[in-house]
Amino acid sequence: MVLRSRRRVATEEDARRATVPRRRSRAEPDQLAALAEEILHDILVRLPANSVLRCRAVCRSWRRLASDPAFLLDHHRRQPELALIRSYRASDASDALPRLEALNIRGAEFRPFFGFPGQFGSHFPARASCDGLFVVGQCICNPTTRQWAPLATGPSPHAGTVVALYRHHPSGEYRVLYWTRWNPDGNWSSRHAYCVLTVGTDQPRSVGYPVHGGRRGIHIFGAPVLVNGSLHLHWRERPGVPHHRILAFHTVAETFRHMSPPAAVEPRHAMYLLEMGGKLAASINKDDMTGLTIFVLQDQEHDVWTYHYQIKLPVMDNMHFQQEQGNWWPKIVSDEGDLLVSCYGHLLQCDKKGNLVANFKFHDDMPVVLPHRLKESLIQHKFFQKKKTPEEEEEKSIPVVILEI
């Protein structure tokens, strides 16, 4: 009886222990935290920025790794370039704000995109971009971290005069290239003086007079293309002969050089500069808008362009494009030659051979492929961390709008 009772009691105790959840001791090692740092780094560095931010809350070791400057730089370099799409909801006329979406070409998926507050403008007036940073109005913004700061501590350049944002590698500074009609001595000039301003300072300096331009300046098409340390600007004179021109700005020496476009391009053609395989390329399409011809700059010193390949677009009824603005023609949006085409409520994704890969439906007649690309960045910058003045502290925080896809 005793043995049986003890056996029975022991059996009942085992059953109770089996039904009660066992608490993990704090001293017990965490299997996730025990992962080798190299393995964890290799996993986290491939995640989107919002997933990395969530992983920081797992434990202290994950937070330390995901906040390390070397990790943030490696993470930014591995991020895909996302095409930015602007559209309007045609069904709701009262909705004046555009819908901004970031398209991952590789996954054929849209990601939520940060909506800039109304004071920055309702049309996402991004004037320049670099390393995940955007110049919007007279501010510099990071849509991934939702940080913003004034371009200058003093008067900022007018938004309409900003040409490019670039990183000056010898100093590590981010600088803005813009034009002005005022000479350094304060006198009005008929020529456009180009100036450079380091973000977060108030001391711009002139870097030359590369173009004459008209009263309203020059018309720059698309975003500047950075290749081999130089920003390449595709421009035309507003009141002059509509020939395609290319102006190269060296981001280290901060000097200008005029370049010739491919000989095959004519004034009536639509031309778009891009980077392909580390070289400057130009896509050219004629009036019929049925195909693109790609030329690559082989000899930068002598401006020698060579034919690369041609893309035949899918034939569709009622396909229209707006050539003058440069927003509604077919655009190559990746180094591999992926193509986005706006067409009556649809955004078509094609490969370099013109094959249709995806067809995205929009509530807008013409979704616009913006010239700038987003490459998510969690890198911290000093100009976002400066202390605010008492006047700025009294201002209300700027509202943030997240556009859910």
C-alpha positions in Angstrom: 0.0 0.0 0.0 2.7 2.4 0.9 4.6 1.7 -2.2 1.5 2.0 -4.3 0.5 5.2 -2.6 3.9 6.7 -3.0 3.9 5.6 -6.6 0.4 7.1 -7.0 1.4 10.4 -5.3 4.5 10.6 -7.4 2.5 10.0 -10.6 0.0 12.8 -9.6 2.9 15.2 -8.9 4.4 14.4 -12.3 1.1 15.1 -14.0 0.8 18.5 -12.2 4.3 19.4 -13.3 3.5 18.5 -16.9 0.4 20.7 -17.0 2.0 23.8 -15.3 4.1 25.8 -17.9 7.7 25.9 -16.9 9.2 29.3 -16.4 12.5 29.9 -18.1 15.2 30.9 -15.7 16.9 34.2 -16.3 20.2 32.4 -16.1 19.1 30.0 -18.9 20.8 31.0 -22.2 18.7 32.5 -24.9 19.0 30.6 -28.2 18.4 33.7 -30.3 21.0 35.7 -28.4 23.4 32.8 -28.7 23.6 33.1 -32.5 27.0 34.0 -33.7 27.3 37.7 -34.4 28.5 37.0 -38.0 25.4 34.9 -38.7 23.1 37.5 -37.1 24.7 40.3 -39.1 24.2 38.4 -42.3 20.5 37.9 -41.5 19.7 41.4 -40.3 21.6 43.2 -43.0 19.2 41.8 -45.7 16.0 43.0 -44.0 14.0 46.1 -44.8 14.6 49.1 -42.6 11.4 48.8 -40.6 12.2 45.1 -39.8 15.6 46.1 -38.5 14.0 48.7 -36.2 11.7 46.0 -34.8 14.7 43.6 -34.3 16.4 46.2 -32.1 13.7 45.5 -29.4 14.5 41.8 -29.2 17.5 42.1 -26.8 20.5 44.3 -26.0 22.9 42.4 -28.2 20.6 42.8 -31.2 20.1 46.4 -30.5 23.9 47.0 -30.2 24.5 45.2 -33.5 21.6 46.9 -35.4 22.8 50.3 -34.2 26.4 49.9 -35.0 27.5 52.5 -37.7 29.4 49.8 -39.7 26.2 47.7 -39.8 24.0 50.6 -40.8 26.4 51.4 -43.7 26.5 47.8 -44.9 22.7 47.6 -44.5 22.2 50.7 -46.7 24.5 49.4 -49.4 22.5 46.2 -49.7 19.1 47.8 -49.9 17.4 47.8 -53.3 16.7 51.0 -55.1 12.9 51.6 -54.9 11.1 53.4 -57.7 8.8 56.2 -56.4 5.4 56.4 -57.9 3.0 59.4 -57.5 -0.7 59.0 -58.3 -4.0 60.6 -57.4 -7.3 59.0 -56.5 -9.6 60.0 -59.4 -12.7 58.8 -57.5 -12.3 61.3 -54.7 -11.9 64.9 -56.0 -11.7 66.3 -52.5 -8.4 64.4 -51.9 -5.8 66.9 -53.1 -2.8 65.1 -51.7 -1.0 62.6 -53.9 -0.5 59.0 -53.1 3.2 58.2 -52.9 4.3 54.6 -53.2 7.7 52.9 -53.3 8.0 49.9 -55.7 10.5 47.1 -55.2 11.1 46.0 -58.8 12.7 42.6 -57.7 9.7 41.6 -55.6 7.1 43.4 -57.7 5.7 44.8 -54.4 4.9 48.1 -53.0 6.1 49.4 -49.6 4.6 52.0 -47.4 6.2 55.4 -48.0 6.6 58.3 -45.6 4.1 61.2 -46.5 5.8 64.6 -46.1 3.7 67.1 -44.1 1.6 69.6 -46.1 4.1 72.5 -45.5 6.6 70.7 -47.7 4.1 70.9 -50.6 1.4 68.5 -51.9 3.3 67.2 -54.9 6.4 65.7 -53.2 8.6 68.5 -54.6 11.9 66.6 -54.1 14.6 68.7 -55.8 17.5 66.3 -55.1 18.4 63.0 -53.5 21.4 61.1 -52.3 22.0 58.1 -50.1 18.4 57.9 -49.0 18.2 61.7 -48.2 15.9 64.1 -50.0 16.0 67.9 -50.4 12.3 68.9 -50.0 11.6 72.6 -50.0 14.3 74.2 -47.9 14.8 71.1 -45.8 16.8 67.9 -45.9 14.7 64.8 -45.0 15.2 61.1 -44.4 11.9 59.4 -45.2 13.1 56.1 -43.7 13.8 57.5 -40.2 11.3 60.4 -40.6 13.9 63.0 -39.7 14.2 66.4 -41.2 16.3 69.6 -40.7 16.9 72.9 -42.4 19.4 72.9 -45.2 21.2 75.8 -43.8 21.5 77.5 -40.4 21.0 80.8 -42.2 19.0 81.6 -45.3 18.6 78.5 -47.5 18.7 78.4 -51.3 15.4 78.8 -53.0 13.9 75.4 -53.7 13.5 76.0 -57.4 17.2 76.6 -57.8 18.5 73.4 -56.2 20.3 71.1 -58.8 21.8 68.2 -56.8 22.6 66.8 -53.4 25.9 64.9 -53.1 28.4 63.6 -50.6 31.9 65.1 -50.7 33.9 62.0 -50.0 37.2 63.7 -48.7 35.3 65.5 -46.0 32.3 63.2 -45.6 30.0 66.3 -45.9 26.7 66.4 -47.7 26.5 69.4 -50.0 23.9 71.1 -52.1 24.6 72.4 -55.6 22.3 75.2 -56.7 22.3 78.2 -59.0 21.7 81.9 -58.3 21.6 85.2 -60.2 23.6 87.0 -57.6 27.4 87.4 -57.8 29.5 86.8 -54.6 29.8 90.6 -54.3 26.1 90.9 -54.1 25.5 92.3 -57.7 22.9 91.0 -60.1 24.3 89.0 -63.0 22.9 87.9 -66.4 24.8 84.6 -66.0 23.9 81.9 -63.5 26.4 81.5 -60.7 26.6 77.9 -59.4 27.1 77.6 -55.6 27.8 74.9 -53.1 26.4 74.8 -49.6 27.4 72.3 -47.0 24.2 71.0 -45.3 23.8 72.5 -41.8 26.0 75.6 -42.4 25.4 79.1 -43.6 28.4 79.8 -45.8 27.8 79.0 -49.5 30.5 79.6 -52.1 30.6 80.0 -55.8 32.0 77.2 -58.0 31.7 78.9 -61.4 29.4 80.0 -64.3 29.1 76.8 -66.5 26.0 77.9 -68.4 24.3 81.1 -69.5 20.6 80.2 -69.3 17.7 82.5 -69.7 15.8 84.6 -67.2 14.2 81.5 -65.7 17.3 79.4 -65.7 17.8 76.1 -67.5 15.5 73.1 -67.7 17.0 70.0 -66.1 15.5 66.6 -67.1 15.3 63.9 -64.5 17.7 63.5 -61.6 21.5 63.9 -61.9 23.3 60.6 -62.4 26.4 59.9 -60.3 29.1 57.9 -62.2 32.8 57.8 -61.5 32.6 60.7 -59.0 30.8 63.1 -61.3 27.1 64.2 -61.4 25.7 64.2 -64.9 22.9 66.7 -65.6 20.7 66.5 -68.7 19.6 70.0 -69.5 18.2 72.4 -72.2 18.0 76.1 -72.4 14.4 77.2 -71.8 14.2 80.0 -74.5 17.0 78.7 -76.8 17.5 76.0 -79.3 16.1 72.8 -77.8 19.3 70.7 -78.2 20.1 68.0 -75.6 23.1 69.0 -73.4 25.0 67.2 -70.7 26.9 69.0 -67.9 29.2 67.0 -65.6 30.1 68.2 -62.1 33.0 66.5 -60.4 32.0 66.1 -56.7 35.6 66.1 -55.3 37.2 68.9 -57.4 33.8 70.6 -57.7 34.5 71.7 -61.3 32.3 71.5 -64.4 32.7 70.0 -67.8 30.4 70.1 -70.9 29.8 66.8 -72.6 28.2 65.7 -75.9 25.2 63.4 -76.0 25.0 60.4 -78.3 25.2 61.5 -82.0 22.0 59.6 -82.7 19.8 61.8 -80.5 17.8 64.5 -82.2 16.1 67.5 -80.6 12.6 65.9 -80.9 13.7 62.7 -79.2 13.2 62.0 -75.5 16.5 61.3 -73.7 17.0 60.0 -70.2 20.3 59.5 -68.4 21.0 56.6 -66.2 23.7 54.3 -64.8 24.3 50.8 -66.3 27.1 48.6 -65.1 29.1 51.5 -63.6 28.9 53.5 -66.8 26.8 56.5 -67.9 24.0 55.4 -70.3 21.3 57.2 -72.2 17.9 55.9 -73.3 16.4 57.5 -76.4 12.9 57.1 -77.7 11.3 58.6 -80.8 7.9 60.1 -81.4 6.2 56.7 -81.9 7.1 55.7 -78.3 7.2 52.0 -79.2 10.8 51.3 -78.3 13.9 52.5 -76.5 17.5 52.6 -77.7 20.2 52.4 -75.1 23.7 54.0 -75.7 26.6 53.6 -73.2 29.5 56.1 -72.7 32.6 54.0 -73.4 35.2 56.8 -73.5 34.4 59.6 -71.0 37.4 61.7 -71.9 36.4 61.9 -75.6 32.6 61.5 -75.2 32.5 58.3 -77.2 29.0 56.7 -77.1 28.3 53.2 -78.4 25.1 51.4 -79.2 24.2 48.9 -76.4 20.8 47.4 -77.2 17.2 48.2 -78.0 13.9 47.5 -76.1 10.7 47.0 -78.0 7.7 48.0 -75.8 4.5 46.0 -75.7 2.0 47.2 -78.2 -1.1 48.6 -76.5 -4.1 50.6 -77.8 -4.4 54.2 -76.6 -0.9 54.4 -75.1 0.0 58.0 -74.6 3.0 59.7 -73.0 3.8 63.2 -72.1 7.2 64.0 -73.5 7.7 67.6 -72.4 7.7 66.9 -68.7 9.8 63.8 -68.9 7.5 62.0 -66.4 5.2 59.9 -68.5 7.5 58.2 -71.0 8.9 54.7 -70.5 11.7 54.8 -67.9 14.5 52.3 -67.1 14.5 52.0 -63.3 17.3 49.4 -62.7 20.8 48.5 -63.6 19.5 45.4 -65.3 17.3 47.4 -67.7 13.9 46.9 -66.0 11.3 49.3 -67.4 8.2 51.1 -66.0 5.6 52.4 -68.4 2.6 54.6 -67.5 -0.5 53.9 -69.5 -4.1 55.0 -68.7 -4.6 53.8 -65.2 -1.9 51.1 -65.4 1.8 50.9 -64.6 3.5 48.3 -66.7 6.7 46.6 -65.6 8.8 45.1 -68.4 12.2 43.4 -68.6 15.0 44.6 -70.9 13.5 42.5 -73.7 10.2 44.3 -73.5 8.4 41.3 -72.0 5.5 42.2 -69.7 6.4 41.2 -66.1 3.7 42.9 -64.0 0.7 45.1 -64.6 -0.3 47.4 -61.6 -3.7 49.0 -61.6 -4.0 52.6 -60.4 -7.0 54.9 -59.6 -5.3 57.5 -61.7 -5.2 58.0 -65.4 -1.4 58.5 -65.4 0.7 57.4 -62.5 4.0 59.3 -62.6 7.4 57.6 -62.2 9.4 60.1 -60.3 13.0 60.7 -61.3 14.4 60.1 -57.8 14.9 56.7 -56.2 14.7 55.6 -52.6 17.4 53.5 -51.1 16.5 53.1 -47.4 19.0 54.3 -44.9 19.2 54.1 -41.1 22.5 55.9 -41.0 22.6 58.8 -38.4 23.7 62.2 -39.5 24.8 65.1 -37.3 22.6 67.7 -39.1 19.6 65.8 -37.8 20.9 65.8 -34.2 21.7 69.4 -33.6 20.0 71.1 -30.7 17.0 73.2 -31.6 16.7 76.9 -30.7 14.2 77.9 -28.0 11.9 79.3 -30.8 12.0 75.9 -32.6 11.3 74.0 -29.3 8.1 76.1 -28.9 6.8 75.1 -32.3 4.4 72.2 -32.5 5.8 69.0 -33.8 5.2 68.4 -37.5 2.5 65.7 -38.2 3.6 62.6 -39.9 1.4 60.8 -42.4 2.1 57.2 -43.2 0.5 56.0 -46.4 -0.7 52.4 -46.0 -0.4 50.3 -49.2 
